[in-house]
Amino acid sequence: MPPVDSIPRLEQFVSRPNFWRRLQWYLDRTFYVRKRQFFGRTVYGSAPSLYHHWMYDTLAWKKMTWLGLPVQKSPCDLWNYQEIFHALEPALVIEFGTFQGGSAIFFASVLRAIGKPFRVLSVDVNPCMASDPDVDFLVASSIAPNVAATINKLKATFPGPIFAILDSDHTKEHVLAEMLSLRPILGRGDYLIVEDSNINGHPVLKSHGPGPYEAIQKYFQLYPNDYKRDAAREAKFGFTFAPQGFLIRN
Ligand SMILES: C[S@@+](CC[C@H](N)C(=O)[O-])C[C@H]1O[C@@H](n2cnc3c(N)ncnc32)[C@H](O)[C@@H]1O
């Protein structure tokens, strides 16, 4: 038991220069907790979660471009995809939801830099004006039977690992149908990203209604052993637009 005299008195402690600033720094560093006024609301949360809200709610993600083309993603997720590509060296990338082609051309740019043969197939109900020598832009619904047929043909020409990314219609039913359509196509070690599982309150856009997150849950109820979650990748940059959506096929 230390002598009572040796226990510093609280007032002495508190009156030390910069005590409150140092305490704030310590709490910030230790807990990463902040309280902020945001669009008139008080928001509590960890710094990554608040940044997630900021990135989503300010639409900063809609202002992203790759080589001048819009890419509607979080930059942290794009960096993760680049790292996954380097590790996986996919021969085929399947993207559902092209928009203006920025993400498909991002994927092709990274794979060209890696230097192995590959093809990117990007599918959208709307035509895309962009073009790239290594990308096939297909105008179709992602769940149309001809899409699966096209993927199977490409698989034969570009055998090897597949990276698939779902970023089209974000309703639960549609995403679940996309996951089911890929079930016979993807094999062990292939990578599936289910984008925008952050909506419907996970943690953004609470008003959306059941979406990709709920589709993933339903898929895992149906087929619990199809995929394992790549939780380390999800956590790597503190937040992702695809929570629970980094999946590796068993
Ligand atoms: C969020 S955007 C895609 C963003 C793009 N991947 C990017 O990162 O820039 C969603 C796209 O899905 C398309 N889409 C909507 N329903 C679809 C469907 N059933 N099949 C394929 N694409 C669809 C829309 O036309 C839209 O271009």
The ligand as an ORCA input file, in Angstrom:
! r2SCAN-3c Opt
* xyz 0 1
  C     -24.260      2.381    -58.646
  S     -24.326      2.327    -60.375
  C     -22.860      1.430    -60.778
  C     -21.631      2.182    -60.424
  C     -20.364      1.694    -61.048
  N     -20.127      0.286    -60.763
  C     -19.250      2.515    -60.514
  O     -18.580      2.094    -59.552
  O     -19.028      3.622    -61.037
  C     -25.613      1.192    -60.648
  C     -25.823      0.819    -62.093
  O     -26.634     -0.356    -62.120
  C     -27.422     -0.316    -63.275
  N     -28.530     -1.275    -63.117
  C     -29.722     -1.102    -62.489
  N     -30.449     -2.231    -62.557
  C     -29.697     -3.140    -63.221
  C     -29.881     -4.498    -63.612
  N     -31.027     -5.153    -63.343
  N     -28.883     -5.118    -64.265
  C     -27.729     -4.476    -64.555
  N     -27.506     -3.191    -64.232
  C     -28.462     -2.525    -63.579
  C     -27.819      1.143    -63.421
  O     -28.167      1.430    -64.754
  C     -26.546      1.861    -62.931
  O     -25.752      2.246    -64.015
*
